[in-house]
Amino acid sequence: MSDNTPTASPSLTEVETYGVERIPDADRSASPLDLFRVAFGGANTFSTCVLGAFPILFGLSFWQGLAATLLGVVVGALILCPMAVFGPVNGTNNAVASSAHLGVHGRVVGSFLSLLTAIAFFSISVWSSGDALVGGAHRLFGLERSNLSYVVAYALFAGLVLAVCVYGFRFMLFVNKIAVTSATVLFLLGAVAFASDFDPSYAGVFTASADAATQSLFWPSFIGSALIVLSNPVSFGAFLGDWARYIPADAPRRRVVGAAFLSQIATLLPFVFGLATASIIATKAPKYVDPGAPDFVGGLLAISPSWFFLPVCLLALIGGMSTGTTSLYGTGLDFSSVFPRLSRVQATLVVGVLSIAFIFIGRFGLNLVQSISTFATMIITCTTPWMVVMMLGFYTRRGWYDPDALQVFNRRQRGGRYWFSHGWNWRGMTAWWVAAVIGVLFTDIPGQFVGPLGDLAGGVDISLPLSLAVAAVLFLTLLRVFPEPRAVYGPQGARLARTVDVPVPAITGPGSETDGSRTDGSTPVLAAEGS
């Protein structure tokens, strides 16, 4: 069947068969609105409320916390949204697309980042949703809050998320369509439930009467709060292609990018809900926001009117399903190509089991808040430089990619346009790891994670702007000083980079032809500028 032959829409409960191979044109029936629904649905959840509570946990006032939240969401959305273009152009996920800039083997960096992100946000969704369900059952039915109750709740919830991921994209899109509307209604209902208790004048600890030692922690706490908020939109960077690959290649690029941007701006709803309710908890039930042992979910249930217990449980269930599926689906998809003996379903189950193990270790064996904030920090410092390399690479290539050469790793072949040096493009790899290491070294989140050089900026975390700048400058410099092969740039040539004429190694291995010609008769995809 050719790529342009119309096919019937698959059933909702039909298990998705596609891995990371290029989606045929005929099967690309998603729209930018669907991308908005999945990305927003994956963040319009209870776990985002937990992240929204961190400014209060760090001692900020409501207005200071709101400013940090706005900063984190807007900057994160601006960093994220260009990553949406790779899916429609290449018809595959972003980790596979990164082969063009990090090399056939270097694409495993994207797989590692997606695994790190999936574990972090799948864990947050299961923790927060499981705690809410147990707490709600305790208040409604007198269920004992024992370790066994939490274990059962986590296991059941994780099993539901795994089931949705196994069925695949269509089922996940269906869940997120429901989640966007229902979670929004429940958040608005929550605004009514807590309106009488909310006081925007909540002052936090950084008041005029605070001592000098406390005052000195204001900017580190403000920046740290913004970074934790920013980790939420940045976390989607490795996953946008998983969903956008179902959007037709000729979809207007500005609409695709706009959908990704607006999906994150819309998350201000759950972020502000978490921030506002955390300020109420800090006033009415301060023991639940003790930095040593915070319990946002327990605090929320403690201040909730009795009629809102059931909506809280529904919010936890619906929202947690949405976050969990968007986190886990893409990682299972990608690891099915890293480990070719595993199908997409098998890889999803393996990653899910690993994530569940981390959930129990983090919940019962480690400090939960430090686990979340440390993982959020690692996501930012490792993923953001990778995204910079990808976006600059897209710009210098003028949006031109060879879809057949992108699949060399997945087919266990060798050679092609993106083979570079034994499968590694050391230019992109160097820019990524140097910037990521510098980001980790300069990270400074007081009481959570401080890198070896974190104190050099007076306690202010400068890891993000530093890693962004280093990745951009170093990558562009390497492209100028050590030019890439002319063949990777396509017919229109390079932009902001030099090239060198060298022969392209033939694609060899399973399914290839001896003369190195294309195995599927396809031609490179050219993304027209300004579309």
KAHU-V703676 format. One record per backbone hydrogen bond with DSSP energy under -0.5 kcal/mol. NH is the residue of the N-H (numbers start at 1). CO is the residue of the C=O. If there is no record, write none. Layout:
nh=NH co=CO
nh=NH co=CO
This chain:
nh=5 co=2
nh=14 co=11
nh=15 co=13
nh=16 co=167
nh=23 co=91
nh=26 co=3
nh=27 co=24
nh=28 co=25
nh=29 co=27
nh=30 co=246
nh=34 co=31
nh=35 co=31
nh=36 co=32
nh=37 co=33
nh=38 co=34
nh=39 co=35
nh=40 co=36
nh=41 co=37
nh=42 co=38
nh=43 co=40
nh=44 co=40
nh=45 co=43
nh=49 co=45
nh=50 co=46
nh=51 co=47
nh=52 co=48
nh=53 co=49
nh=53 co=50
nh=54 co=51
nh=56 co=53
nh=57 co=53
nh=58 co=54
nh=59 co=56
nh=60 co=55
nh=62 co=202
nh=65 co=61
nh=66 co=62
nh=67 co=63
nh=68 co=64
nh=69 co=65
nh=70 co=66
nh=71 co=67
nh=72 co=68
nh=73 co=69
nh=74 co=70
nh=75 co=71
nh=76 co=72
nh=77 co=73
nh=78 co=74
nh=79 co=75
nh=80 co=76
nh=81 co=77
nh=82 co=78
nh=83 co=80
nh=84 co=81
nh=85 co=82
nh=86 co=83
nh=88 co=84
nh=89 co=85
nh=90 co=86
nh=91 co=87
nh=97 co=93
nh=98 co=94
nh=99 co=96
nh=100 co=97
nh=101 co=98
nh=102 co=98
nh=103 co=99
nh=104 co=418
nh=105 co=423
nh=106 co=423
nh=107 co=103
nh=108 co=105
nh=109 co=106
nh=110 co=107
nh=111 co=107
nh=112 co=108
nh=113 co=109
nh=114 co=110
nh=115 co=111
nh=116 co=112
nh=117 co=113
nh=118 co=114
nh=119 co=115
nh=120 co=116
nh=121 co=117
nh=122 co=118
nh=123 co=119
nh=124 co=120
nh=125 co=121
nh=126 co=122
nh=127 co=123
nh=128 co=124
nh=129 co=125
nh=130 co=126
nh=131 co=127
nh=132 co=128
nh=133 co=129
nh=134 co=130
nh=135 co=131
nh=136 co=132
nh=137 co=133
nh=138 co=134
nh=139 co=135
nh=140 co=136
nh=141 co=137
nh=142 co=137
nh=142 co=138
nh=143 co=137
nh=146 co=144
nh=150 co=146
nh=151 co=147
nh=152 co=148
nh=153 co=149
nh=154 co=150
nh=155 co=151
nh=156 co=152
nh=157 co=153
nh=158 co=154
nh=159 co=155
nh=160 co=156
nh=161 co=157
nh=162 co=158
nh=163 co=159
nh=164 co=160
nh=165 co=161
nh=166 co=162
nh=167 co=163
nh=168 co=164
nh=172 co=168
nh=173 co=169
nh=174 co=170
nh=175 co=171
nh=176 co=172
nh=177 co=173
nh=178 co=174
nh=179 co=175
nh=180 co=176
nh=181 co=177
nh=182 co=178
nh=183 co=179
nh=184 co=180
nh=185 co=181
nh=186 co=182
nh=187 co=183
nh=188 co=184
nh=189 co=185
nh=190 co=186
nh=191 co=187
nh=192 co=188
nh=193 co=189
nh=194 co=190
nh=195 co=191
nh=195 co=192
nh=197 co=194
nh=198 co=194
nh=202 co=199
nh=205 co=59
nh=206 co=59
nh=207 co=205
nh=210 co=207
nh=215 co=211
nh=216 co=212
nh=217 co=214
nh=218 co=215
nh=221 co=217
nh=222 co=218
nh=223 co=219
nh=224 co=220
nh=225 co=221
nh=226 co=222
nh=227 co=223
nh=228 co=224
nh=229 co=225
nh=230 co=226
nh=231 co=227
nh=232 co=228
nh=232 co=229
nh=233 co=229
nh=234 co=230
nh=235 co=231
nh=236 co=233
nh=237 co=234
nh=239 co=236
nh=240 co=236
nh=242 co=239
nh=243 co=239
nh=243 co=240
nh=244 co=240
nh=245 co=241
nh=246 co=243
nh=247 co=244
nh=248 co=30
nh=251 co=248
nh=255 co=252
nh=256 co=252
nh=257 co=253
nh=258 co=254
nh=259 co=255
nh=260 co=256
nh=261 co=257
nh=262 co=258
nh=263 co=259
nh=264 co=260
nh=264 co=261
nh=265 co=261
nh=266 co=262
nh=267 co=264
nh=268 co=265
nh=269 co=266
nh=271 co=267
nh=272 co=268
nh=273 co=269
nh=274 co=270
nh=275 co=271
nh=276 co=272
nh=277 co=273
nh=278 co=274
nh=279 co=275
nh=280 co=276
nh=281 co=277
nh=282 co=278
nh=283 co=279
nh=284 co=280
nh=285 co=281
nh=288 co=285
nh=289 co=286
nh=290 co=287
nh=293 co=290
nh=295 co=288
nh=299 co=295
nh=300 co=296
nh=301 co=297
nh=302 co=298
nh=303 co=299
nh=304 co=300
nh=308 co=305
nh=309 co=306
nh=312 co=308
nh=313 co=309
nh=314 co=310
nh=315 co=311
nh=316 co=312
nh=317 co=313
nh=318 co=314
nh=319 co=315
nh=320 co=316
nh=321 co=317
nh=322 co=318
nh=323 co=319
nh=324 co=320
nh=325 co=321
nh=326 co=322
nh=327 co=323
nh=328 co=324
nh=329 co=325
nh=330 co=326
nh=331 co=327
nh=332 co=328
nh=333 co=329
nh=334 co=330
nh=335 co=331
nh=336 co=332
nh=337 co=334
nh=338 co=334
nh=339 co=335
nh=340 co=338
nh=342 co=339
nh=347 co=343
nh=348 co=344
nh=349 co=345
nh=350 co=346
nh=351 co=347
nh=352 co=348
nh=353 co=349
nh=354 co=350
nh=355 co=351
nh=356 co=352
nh=357 co=353
nh=358 co=354
nh=359 co=355
nh=360 co=356
nh=361 co=357
nh=362 co=358
nh=363 co=359
nh=364 co=360
nh=365 co=361
nh=366 co=361
nh=368 co=366
nh=371 co=367
nh=372 co=368
nh=373 co=369
nh=374 co=370
nh=375 co=371
nh=376 co=372
nh=377 co=373
nh=378 co=374
nh=379 co=375
nh=380 co=376
nh=381 co=377
nh=382 co=378
nh=383 co=379
nh=384 co=380
nh=386 co=382
nh=387 co=383
nh=388 co=384
nh=389 co=385
nh=390 co=386
nh=391 co=387
nh=392 co=388
nh=393 co=389
nh=394 co=390
nh=395 co=391
nh=396 co=392
nh=397 co=393
nh=398 co=395
nh=399 co=394
nh=400 co=397
nh=401 co=525
nh=403 co=401
nh=406 co=402
nh=407 co=403
nh=407 co=404
nh=408 co=405
nh=411 co=407
nh=412 co=409
nh=413 co=408
nh=414 co=508
nh=416 co=505
nh=419 co=416
nh=421 co=424
nh=422 co=420
nh=423 co=419
nh=424 co=421
nh=425 co=102
nh=426 co=424
nh=429 co=425
nh=430 co=426
nh=431 co=427
nh=432 co=428
nh=433 co=429
nh=434 co=430
nh=435 co=431
nh=436 co=432
nh=437 co=433
nh=438 co=434
nh=439 co=435
nh=440 co=436
nh=441 co=437
nh=442 co=438
nh=443 co=440
nh=445 co=449
nh=446 co=444
nh=448 co=445
nh=449 co=445
nh=451 co=443
nh=453 co=441
nh=454 co=451
nh=456 co=453
nh=457 co=454
nh=458 co=455
nh=460 co=457
nh=462 co=442
nh=462 co=460
nh=466 co=462
nh=467 co=463
nh=468 co=464
nh=469 co=465
nh=470 co=466
nh=471 co=467
nh=472 co=468
nh=473 co=469
nh=474 co=470
nh=475 co=471
nh=476 co=472
nh=477 co=473
nh=478 co=474
nh=479 co=475
nh=480 co=476
nh=481 co=477
nh=482 co=478
nh=484 co=498
nh=486 co=500
nh=488 co=485
nh=489 co=486
nh=490 co=487
nh=493 co=490
nh=495 co=396
nh=498 co=479
nh=500 co=484
nh=502 co=500
nh=505 co=503
nh=508 co=414
nh=508 co=506
nh=510 co=412
nh=512 co=509
nh=513 co=517
nh=516 co=513
nh=525 co=401
nh=527 co=399
nh=527 co=525
nh=528 co=526
nh=531 co=528
